[in-house]
Amino acid sequence: MTETDPRLHPYSLEILLPKADGGSYQWAIRKNGKLAQRSDRSLHSEDKARENGLAQIEKLLSGVGDR
């Protein structure tokens, strides 16, 4: 499932569903359609994955962590 929101431009958030029942969720951030970043940990729910991914996009938009 990909989430596009004009406020997140040029980024979009893709929630990656578990590959097996009881598995964990992950997220992927795309910048202008190209993969920019993936979650480095497994999350227990879709909501947690979305929350974590959106927080990472906020950091990218604010320039936190830019080198």
GIQUIBEL-V945386 format. One record per run of one state. SS is the DSSP state (~ for helix, > for strand, _ for the rest). FROM is the first residue (numbers start at 1). TO is the last residue. If there is no record, write none. Layout:
BEGIN
ss,from,to
SS,FROM,TO
SS,FROM,TO
END
This chain:
BEGIN
ss,from,to
_,1,1
>,2,3
_,4,5
~,6,8
_,9,10
>,11,16
_,17,24
>,25,31
_,32,33
>,34,38
_,39,42
>,43,43
_,44,45
~,46,62
_,63,67
END
